[in-house]
Amino acid sequence: MILEDFITITSMGLYCVYGDFYLDPQQPVKEAVISHAHGDHAVGGNQNVYCTGATTAFMKHRYRKFAAGDFHIKSYHQSFKLKEVTITFYPAGHILGSAQVMMEYKGVKYLYTGDYKIEPDITCEPFEFIQADVLITESTFADPETKHPEAAGEINKLNATNANIMLGAYALGKSQRIIQLINQYCPDKNILVHHSIMPFVKIYEEHGMKPGKYQVYDRKVMKQNTQHQVYIVPPMVFHSYFKAVNVVRAFASGWKNLQQQNGISLYISDHADWDAILETIEKVQPKEVWTLHGDGKQLKQHFAGKLEVKILN
């Protein structure tokens, strides 16, 4: 029997009373099961953290001594128990180390996706489709009007200009993917990386994910070379240099509002779009779908009379 209160939303985040743990808590807690290391899913200061090795490395860098009391590193497909709930991680395809969290209790399987994408990305472990009774899915882009273009076609847009490019990308996950894509599809471009992104690139490399050639940003390089340089910067830097001269601006994101007033639109997302969410539901074959991190209304409408969709947020 599916327990409607298996996961509840509290002021601290998503709570599983049957295992007495939180999923991606928003504040420090005693027992935290972390899907991936982005700041809106992983905070510092937890007493016990259960996550993958890469997520541990990212959190320890990001939060330093405030990262957590103890990290309990779990490999994909390795099951462990918190109280009477059996937990297993499966790749989520979002960033390196990102995990779907399978929770089994009294014979019922609840699968929390965290953030995920199902399209190919060689800089992280590919998404795995796992069958479950309840699919707890993100719904960031759960809109029939949203269809992410292929990343290869988007990154090829950079080849349309010889001018230097300032490219905004999230420091963790997106930047490393962009480095790899530019190396693969834009071989004439020289990649310069903002210093704040470098520690994450190094952690990727330490975990065997090699994005390709790049160098740490050097102002002289950009000044002396007025063509074919791509400077990858985090969002704060990108938005603070909105009047930067002699560069074409681009921001890698699935959000339309982040493409406005840029010289190049770069719709590269690390989240599942509408079609990907539908494909995931089809392959997971859940009896119920619970939605998070977005608007699940259109999924509820789409499956009306066919499948129970519950909006948690």
Secondary structure, 3 states (H helix, E strand, C coil): CCCCCCCEEECCEEEECCCCEEECCCCCCCEEECCCCCCCCCCCCEEEEEECHHHHHHHHHHHHHHCEEEEEECCCCCEEEECCEEEEEEECCCCCCCEEEEEEECCEEEEECCCCCCCCCCCCCCCCCCCCCEEEEECCCCCCCCCCCCHHHHHHHHHHCCECEEEECCCCCHHHHHHHHHHHHCCCCEEEECCCCHHHHHHHHHCCCCCCCCEECCHHHHHHCCECEEEEECHHHHHHCCCCCCCEEEEECCCHHHHCCCCEEECCCCCCCHHHHHHHHHHHCCCEEEEECCCCHHHHHHCCCCCEEEECC
